[in-house]
């Protein structure tokens, strides 16, 4: 990695250690509150690889930073799992995160920045016929403090060949310390919108074809877990107050050309939207997902975007 200070930019290595502990208190079999506290230590060591006399890098001291991390969440989970990637019931959680630099390298109070994040994730699985279900999810994140988390909207979780929209740059007047993805938002590349706030809504009809239509055990994992999926995704990300929520716009640019084309994304209200179809199954012990999605600006208008990913659920 590269490390920069007033003397220049240097090649360096980062050594990180994380020590954490968790405590969970169950109220009953479906509801609980969970706490997590952690201490993180980062040390940046500048490599002695320059040819100056005397070598500047040999005189560079290690840059050490210590962080305190707190996480608390309330969880409700009464969902049961009758088949792979198939649930019945309701599960949701609300959580609050605090992350702060706790060692000071100067007398300035700004030397100890912190960030807060509040979010929630709720999922409901409605049985339709045998193992066929309708799965609905809603999630949001709100970040604030001297340093914020930036959320990049678009794509899917664990996307194996992701595409990122570099033309949509974050606001320059915000100090972001961390980054994350706001997914699933199929029909778009990563970073169709960004900001310290994000929200997504997902809907999927999941049909395990063979385990739903046949009344006998299926030994082959690929056939047993083979699923057809129809989905809708809505999402948005924005910076600042809630009155700044608006429909994301897709930015198009060509490297070396200063011209940027801005087109409002297809969707509903302040949300960008996508829809399409997918298949799911287990292959070589991994649960794989393949989705084909269209932007919500017409009826199967244009070429679809393809997403190949790993992982269960949304």
Order of alpha helices (4+ residues) and beta strands (2+ residues): beta-beta-beta-beta-beta-beta-beta-beta-beta-beta-beta-beta-alpha-alpha-beta-beta-beta-beta-beta-beta-beta
